[in-house]
Amino acid sequence: MSDIFEAPKSDLIDQKDATTEYGSVEKAISGDYEFSIGDVIKEGWQKTKGAKWSIHLAFFWYFLVAIALVILMQLAMVTMISQISDPNLIIAVSIVQQIVLNLIILPIATGLFILGIKRSVNAPLESTSIFDYFNKTGSILLTVILVYIMVIIGFVLLILPGIYLSLAYFMALPLVVEKGLSPWQAMEVSRKAITKRWFSFFFLGLLMFIILGISMIPLGIGLIWTMPMMLICYGILYRNMFGVEGKTLT
């Protein structure tokens, strides 16, 4: 019987058109990857040149859809509350609305991650490509639900396991989309790979948080550069760890 916790051994790793100069799923799980916090930020900064506006336009589409959905759902809820007196039914409708919101928003958010991965290998960027992943909606939603459950359990167990898992599952969503892994496979691959360099990821994330915070001080003008850089840094980490499939380059 195969071990569910083993690295998935599929043609995803052996594809001839996949980029082989970087990492792979198997290498990442074994810890056979390197990254320097300074090098990641430096490369991320360099790659913002020529990519800023494509990424900002992608963020614009994401926020436009999110805001429009929230407004529509709020209007629908106000109308419903005025017509329905059963509080249980109102709660049920609210839950359905949240599910629908996630079904639409999560694939687009994952598309933003993939955009950063594309830029990490200098692939062509198209802002509307963030809408290309609705065929993975079920897997993406299930991944988010499983991550949420595991992290909550971790926080219940003396908090530290929750902090560990919050970061360890950081690469799960793009692994589902870009490598085609199942939700649980993606979570375990991400966890095992990040565990090898957990503190490096933690300090990089902390530094990026500080950079974003500072960039917001002058009326948020600095976000013009730091938001794309953050997304590209994420893509660089993913690239160095897992490599990038040929289909992602197109």
Stockholm file with secondary structure:
# STOCKHOLM 1.0

chainA/1-250         MSDIFEAPKSDLIDQKDATTEYGSVEKAISGDYEFSIGDVIKEGWQKTKGAKWSIHLAFFWYFLVAIALVILMQLAMVTMISQISDPNLIIAVSIVQQIVLNLIILPIATGLFILGIKRSVNAPLESTSIFDYFNKTGSILLTVILVYIMVIIGFVLLILPGIYLSLAYFMALPLVVEKGLSPWQAMEVSRKAITKRWFSFFFLGLLMFIILGISMIPLGIGLIWTMPMMLICYGILYRNMFGVEGKTLT
#=GR chainA/1-250 SS CCCTTSCCCSHHHHCTTSCCSSCCHHHHHHTCCCCCHHHHHHHHHHHTTTTHHHHHHHHHHHHHHHHHHHHHHHHHHHHHHHHCCCHHHHHHHHHHHHHHHHHHHHHHHHHHHHHHHHHHTTCCCCGGGGGTTGGGHHHHHHHHHHHHHHHHHHHHTTSHHHHHHHHHTTTHHHHHHHSCCCHHHHHHHHHHHHHTTHHHHHHHHHHHHHHHHHHTTTTTTTHHHHHHHHHHHHHHHHHHHHCCCGGGGC
#=GC SS_cons         CCCTTSCCCSHHHHCTTSCCSSCCHHHHHHTCCCCCHHHHHHHHHHHTTTTHHHHHHHHHHHHHHHHHHHHHHHHHHHHHHHHCCCHHHHHHHHHHHHHHHHHHHHHHHHHHHHHHHHHHTTCCCCGGGGGTTGGGHHHHHHHHHHHHHHHHHHHHTTSHHHHHHHHHTTTHHHHHHHSCCCHHHHHHHHHHHHHTTHHHHHHHHHHHHHHHHHHTTTTTTTHHHHHHHHHHHHHHHHHHHHCCCGGGGC
//
